[in-house]
C-alpha cells in the first residue's frame, strides 16, 4: 500500500480471474512494475453490476508496456501513447493500459500530461471519487479519495475542487449529471451543481460527438427524469440541446416505458424531449452528429405519430403498423401517447402501443411477376395495379383468403386493360 491509500476488502469475480487479464497482469509485473485495474470495472464490481471494459493503470512507461507485453507474447498497440495509453490484447480481448500521470496543462478540452509513479497523483486528476478506485490482481481495493464511501452512499462527487476539475475538461459537466442519473442516490452534489452552473458556457467549446455520447447515455439512466429536470432548470440542458425542450413530455414517456415493462430507448426519449417542430429532427441530427439512421428514425416516428390514434378502429392501427413497420409504429405510438398527456396506465393507449406484440403485419401477397402472368405487358401499369391492389388489401383489413386476393388482382388488372 502506498501514499496513505485506504485498503478495503477485496472484490472478486470471474472477470478478475480471467486468463486474459491474468496474462496482462503477469506481463506488466515482469520487471517489478505495478499494475491495477482502475475506474469503471472496479466501480461496477463494488456495485455488483456487470463488468465489461477493463482498464488498467501502471507504473511502467508506455514504451515499457509495449516491450513487456510483446515479450510475454501479447499484442500491443500504441492507441493513445501521447497520453500514456497502450492497448494490450490477450486472448483476443483488448485492455487499455495507461501509465500513471498527472496534468500539467489543460484548456477545458485537452490535457498535457506528465508520467508519474504516484498513485495518489493519478487518482487526483480523475473526475469523480467513485471513478478513482483501483484494485490489484488479488482484488484488493485502493482508495485515496474517499470513493468507496461515496459509492456506498451513491454520492457522485468531484475529486477536490469541482470548478478546477471542470475547467480541466468541460465535458465533466455532462458527466456529472449523467453519473448522478446512473449511479447517484437522486441528490445532486451541491458543490458540483454550483460549479456546473457557473461554468456551463464551457459546454459550447465541446465537439458534437462528445456531447452526443454523453447525452444519449444520460437519457436512459435510471434517474434521468429528475436529472433532466435539474439540468433544464439550471440552463445547462439548453446549451446541449438547442430546440424547444419538453421535460414533462420526457417524464411521461419514461413513465410509459416503465408501465409497459420496457427498457428505455434513447432515440424515442430524445424525440420526446426535443422534437416539437417539423425541422427539429434535422436540427438535432446536425447539432448532435446523429447518424443518418438515427436521424431518420426520429424524423419518421415524429412525423408519423398522427397516424396512431387509440380512438380509431383497430383496422386503422393495423394499416398504420403495416405502412410504418413495427419499430417506427412502436416509437410513434409512444411519442403520441406522451404528447397526449394521458396516464401511463391508459388502457386504450396501452392496447395501441402493444399492437405489434399481438399482430404481425402480413407480407404483400403479390409481386410484378403475378401481374405479368395475367397478361399485363411490362410497363408502368404493372406498378399501378400493384399499388391499387395494396390499397384495396389494406382497406379491407388484409384478407388472407387466396381466392379473394386473386379475384381482386384480376379485377384490377382487367380495369387497367379496359
C-alpha positions in Angstrom: 0.0 0.0 0.0 1.3 3.5 -0.8 0.7 7.2 -0.1 -1.9 6.8 2.6 -4.2 4.7 0.4 -7.1 3.1 2.3 -7.2 -0.6 1.8 -10.6 -2.0 1.5 -11.9 -5.6 1.4 -11.2 -7.4 -1.9 -13.5 -7.6 -4.9 -13.9 -10.8 -6.7 -15.5 -12.1 -9.8 -14.8 -14.2 -12.9 -13.7 -11.0 -14.8 -10.8 -10.6 -12.3 -9.8 -14.2 -12.6 -10.0 -14.4 -16.4 -7.0 -16.0 -18.1 -6.7 -12.9 -20.4 -6.4 -10.4 -17.5 -4.1 -12.7 -15.6 -1.7 -12.7 -18.6 -1.7 -8.9 -18.8 -1.0 -8.6 -15.0 1.8 -11.1 -15.3 3.3 -9.4 -18.3 3.4 -5.9 -16.6 4.9 -7.4 -13.5 7.9 -8.9 -15.2 10.4 -6.2 -14.2 8.8 -5.0 -11.0 6.3 -2.6 -12.3 2.9 -2.5 -10.6 -0.5 -2.6 -12.4 -4.0 -2.2 -11.1 -7.5 -2.2 -12.6 -8.9 1.3 -12.4 -12.2 3.1 -12.9 -15.5 1.6 -14.2 -14.6 -2.0 -13.7 -13.8 -1.5 -10.0 -16.8 0.7 -9.5 -19.2 -1.8 -11.1 -17.7 -4.7 -9.3 -18.4 -3.0 -6.0 -22.0 -2.3 -7.1 -22.4 -5.9 -8.3 -23.0 -4.6 -11.8 -21.7 -6.2 -15.0 -18.0 -5.5 -15.7 -17.3 -5.0 -19.3 -14.4 -2.9 -20.4 -11.4 -3.4 -18.2 -8.8 -0.6 -18.0 -5.5 -0.8 -16.1 -3.1 1.8 -14.7 0.5 1.0 -14.3 3.8 2.5 -13.1 5.5 1.2 -16.2 6.1 3.8 -19.0 4.3 3.3 -22.3 7.5 2.1 -24.0 8.0 -0.4 -21.3 4.3 -1.5 -21.5 4.8 -2.2 -25.3 8.0 -4.1 -24.6 6.8 -6.1 -21.7 3.6 -7.1 -23.5 5.4 -8.2 -26.6 8.0 -10.2 -24.6 5.1 -12.0 -23.0 3.7 -12.9 -26.5 0.8 -10.3 -26.2 -0.1 -7.8 -28.9 0.4 -4.2 -28.0 -0.8 -1.2 -29.9 0.1 2.5 -29.2 -3.5 3.7 -29.4 -3.0 6.8 -27.2 0.6 6.8 -26.5 0.9 10.6 -26.2 -1.3 10.3 -23.2 0.3 7.1 -22.0 -2.2 4.6 -23.3 -1.3 1.3 -24.9 -3.9 -1.3 -25.9 -2.7 -4.7 -24.9 -4.5 -7.7 -26.4 -4.7 -11.1 -24.7 -6.8 -14.0 -25.9 -8.4 -11.5 -28.4 -9.6 -9.3 -25.5 -8.3 -5.7 -25.5 -7.2 -3.9 -22.4 -6.3 -0.2 -22.3 -3.2 0.1 -20.1 -2.3 3.7 -19.1 0.8 4.9 -17.4 0.2 6.8 -14.1 0.1 10.5 -15.0 -0.6 14.0 -13.8 -1.9 17.0 -15.7 0.5 19.9 -16.3 -1.7 21.9 -18.6 -5.4 21.8 -19.6 -7.7 24.0 -21.8 -11.1 22.6 -21.0 -10.9 20.1 -23.9 -7.5 18.6 -23.9 -4.7 18.0 -21.4 -0.9 17.8 -21.5 0.3 15.2 -19.1 3.5 14.0 -17.4 4.0 10.4 -16.3 4.5 9.7 -12.7 4.8 6.7 -10.3 2.4 8.3 -7.8 -0.9 6.5 -7.5 -2.3 9.5 -5.5 -1.4 11.9 -8.2 -3.0 9.7 -10.8 -6.2 9.5 -8.8 -6.3 13.2 -8.2 -6.5 14.0 -11.9 -9.6 11.9 -12.4 -13.2 13.3 -12.4 -15.2 11.7 -9.6 -14.2 9.8 -6.5 -16.1 6.7 -7.5 -14.0 6.6 -10.7 -10.7 6.8 -8.9 -10.8 3.4 -7.3 -8.1 0.8 -8.1 -7.8 -2.9 -7.4 -4.8 -5.2 -7.6 -4.7 -8.7 -9.2 -5.9 -10.2 -5.9 -8.9 -7.9 -5.8 -7.6 -5.6 -3.1 -9.2 -2.1 -3.3 -7.1 1.1 -3.1 -8.8 4.4 -2.5 -7.0 7.7 -1.8 -10.0 10.0 -2.4 -12.9 8.6 -0.4 -14.5 6.9 -3.4 -15.7 3.8 -1.7 -17.7 5.8 0.9 -19.2 7.9 -1.8 -20.1 4.8 -3.8 -21.8 3.3 -0.8 -23.8 6.4 -0.4 -24.5 6.7 -4.1 -22.9 10.2 -3.9 -21.3 11.5 -7.2 -18.6 13.9 -6.0 -15.8 15.6 -7.9 -12.3 14.9 -6.6 -11.0 18.0 -4.9 -12.3 21.4 -6.2 -15.2 20.9 -8.5 -14.5 24.0 -10.5 -10.9 23.0 -11.1 -12.0 19.5 -12.3 -14.5 21.1 -14.7 -12.0 23.6 -16.1 -9.7 20.7 -17.0 -12.5 19.2 -19.2 -15.9 20.9 -19.7 -17.4 17.5 -20.7 -17.3 16.8 -16.9 -20.3 19.0 -16.5 -22.4 16.5 -18.6 -20.6 13.5 -16.9 -21.6 14.9 -13.5 -25.2 14.9 -14.4 -25.0 11.6 -16.3 -23.2 9.8 -13.4 -25.7 11.2 -10.9 -28.5 9.8 -13.1 -26.8 6.4 -13.5 -25.2 5.9 -10.1 -26.5 8.6 -7.7 -29.0 8.5 -4.9 -31.2 11.1 -6.5 -29.5 14.1 -5.0 -27.1 16.2 -7.0 -23.9 17.1 -5.1 -24.3 20.8 -4.1 -20.7 21.8 -4.9 -20.8 20.0 -8.2 -24.1 21.6 -9.2 -22.9 25.1 -8.3 -19.7 24.6 -10.3 -21.6 23.2 -13.3 -24.0 26.1 -13.3 -21.1 28.6 -13.0 -19.1 27.1 -15.8 -21.8 25.8 -18.1 -20.9 28.0 -21.0 -17.8 25.9 -21.4 -20.1 23.2 -23.0 -20.2 25.4 -26.1 -16.5 24.6 -26.7 -17.0 20.8 -27.0 -17.4 18.8 -30.1 -20.9 17.5 -31.1 -19.6 13.9 -31.0 -18.6 14.2 -27.3 -21.9 15.8 -26.4 -23.9 13.2 -28.3 -22.2 10.3 -26.5 -22.9 11.7 -23.0 -26.5 12.9 -23.7 -27.7 9.6 -25.2 -26.4 7.7 -22.2 -27.9 10.2 -19.8 -31.3 10.0 -21.3 -31.7 6.3 -20.5 -30.1 6.4 -17.0 -32.3 5.2 -14.1 -32.8 8.8 -12.6 -32.8 10.6 -16.0 -36.2 12.3 -15.3 -35.0 14.1 -12.2 -31.6 14.9 -13.6 -33.1 16.3 -16.9 -35.4 18.5 -14.9 -32.5 19.8 -12.8 -30.4 20.4 -16.0 -33.3 22.3 -17.6 -33.9 24.4 -14.5 -30.2 25.3 -14.4 -30.0 26.2 -18.1 -27.3 23.5 -18.7 -29.6 21.4 -20.9 -30.4 24.3 -23.2 -26.7 24.6 -24.1 -26.6 21.0 -25.1 -29.9 20.6 -26.9 -30.9 23.8 -28.7 -34.5 23.1 -29.6 -37.6 23.8 -27.5 -37.4 21.3 -24.7 -40.3 19.4 -23.2 -39.1 17.8 -19.9 -42.7 17.0 -18.8 -43.3 15.0 -22.0 -39.9 13.3 -21.4 -41.1 12.3 -18.0 -44.4 11.0 -19.3 -42.6 8.8 -21.9 -40.3 7.4 -19.1 -43.4 6.5 -17.1 -45.0 4.9 -20.2 -41.9 2.8 -20.8 -41.8 1.7 -17.2 -45.5 0.9 -17.3 -45.0 -1.3 -20.3 -42.1 -3.0 -18.7 -39.7 -1.9 -21.5 -36.1 -0.8 -21.4 -35.7 2.9 -22.2 -35.0 3.8 -25.8 -32.6 6.8 -26.3 -33.9 7.9 -29.6 -37.5 7.9 -28.5 -36.6 9.8 -25.4 -34.6 12.3 -27.3 -37.6 12.9 -29.6 -40.0 13.3 -26.7 -37.7 15.8 -25.1 -36.5 17.8 -28.0 -38.7 17.5 -31.1 -41.7 19.7 -31.3 -41.4 21.3 -34.8 -41.0 19.5 -38.2 -37.5 20.8 -38.6 -36.3 19.8 -35.1 -35.2 16.3 -36.0 -32.9 17.5 -38.8 -31.5 20.2 -36.5 -30.8 17.7 -33.8 -29.1 15.4 -36.3 -26.8 18.2 -37.3 -26.2 19.5 -33.7 -25.5 16.1 -32.1 -24.0 14.4 -35.1 -26.6 11.7 -35.1 -26.1 9.0 -37.7 -28.3 9.1 -40.8 -30.2 6.0 -39.5 -30.7 7.6 -36.1 -31.9 10.9 -37.6 -34.3 9.0 -39.9 -35.8 7.0 -37.1 -36.5 10.2 -35.1 -37.9 12.1 -38.1 -40.2 9.3 -39.3 -41.5 8.5 -35.9 -42.3 12.1 -35.0 -43.9 12.8 -38.4 -46.0 9.5 -38.1 -47.3 9.9 -34.6 -50.5 11.5 -36.0 -51.2 8.2 -37.8 -51.7 6.4 -34.5 -54.9 7.1 -32.6 -56.4 5.0 -29.8 -59.9 6.3 -30.6 -59.8 5.0 -34.2 -60.8 1.4 -35.2 -58.1 -1.2 -34.8 -58.2 -1.7 -38.5 -56.7 1.8 -38.9 -54.0 0.9 -36.4 -53.1 -2.3 -38.3 -52.9 -0.3 -41.5 -50.5 2.2 -39.8 -48.5 -0.7 -38.5 -48.2 -2.3 -41.9 -47.1 1.0 -43.5 -44.7 2.1 -40.8 -43.2 -1.2 -39.7 -43.2 -2.4 -36.1 -40.2 -0.3 -34.9 -41.4 3.0 -36.2 -45.0 2.3 -35.2 -44.0 1.5 -31.7 -41.9 4.6 -31.4 -44.6 6.8 -32.9 -47.3 5.3 -30.6 -45.2 6.0 -27.5 -44.4 9.6 -28.6 -48.1 10.3 -29.4 -49.1 8.8 -26.1 -46.6 11.0 -24.2 -47.8 14.0 -26.2 -51.5 13.2 -25.3 -50.8 13.6 -21.6 -52.8 10.5 -20.9 -51.6 8.5 -17.9 -49.2 5.6 -18.3 -51.9 3.1 -17.4 -54.5 4.3 -20.0 -55.9 1.1 -21.4 -56.6 2.3 -24.9 -53.2 3.7 -25.4 -51.6 0.6 -23.9 -53.5 -1.6 -26.3 -52.4 0.5 -29.2 -48.8 0.6 -28.2 -48.7 -3.1 -27.8 -50.4 -3.9 -31.1 -47.1 -5.2 -32.7 -46.9 -7.8 -29.9 -50.2 -9.4 -30.8 -50.5 -8.7 -34.6 -47.7 -9.2 -37.2 -48.2 -7.3 -40.4 -48.5 -9.7 -43.3 -46.4 -9.6 -46.4 -47.8 -8.2 -49.7 -49.0 -11.4 -51.4 -48.3 -10.4 -55.0 -45.4 -9.0 -57.0 -44.8 -7.8 -60.5 -44.5 -11.3 -61.9 -48.0 -12.1 -60.7 -49.4 -9.1 -62.6 -47.4 -10.0 -65.8 -48.8 -13.6 -65.6 -52.3 -12.0 -66.0 -51.3 -10.7 -69.4 -50.4 -7.2 -68.5 -47.5 -6.1 -70.6 -44.4 -4.7 -68.9 -44.5 -1.0 -68.1 -45.9 1.5 -65.6 -49.3 -0.3 -65.5 -47.7 -3.1 -63.5 -46.8 -0.9 -60.6 -50.1 0.9 -60.8 -52.0 -2.4 -60.5 -49.9 -3.5 -57.6 -50.4 -0.1 -55.8 -54.2 -0.4 -56.4 -54.2 -3.9 -55.0 -52.3 -2.9 -52.0 -54.7 -0.1 -51.2 -57.6 -2.5 -51.6 -55.9 -5.1 -49.4 -55.2 -2.6 -46.6 -58.7 -1.0 -46.8 -60.2 -4.5 -46.4 -58.0 -5.3 -43.4 -55.6 -7.7 -45.2 -57.9 -10.6 -46.2 -55.9 -13.8 -46.2 -58.1 -15.9 -48.5 -56.0 -16.7 -51.6 -59.0 -16.8 -53.9 -60.3 -13.4 -52.7 -56.9 -11.9 -53.2 -56.6 -13.4 -56.7 -60.0 -12.2 -57.8 -59.3 -8.7 -56.6 -56.0 -8.6 -58.5 -57.6 -9.9 -61.7 -60.4 -7.3 -61.4 -57.9 -4.5 -61.0 -55.8 -5.8 -63.9 -58.9 -6.1 -66.1 -59.8 -2.5 -65.2 -56.4 -1.4 -66.3 -56.7 -3.0 -69.7 -60.2 -1.6 -70.4 
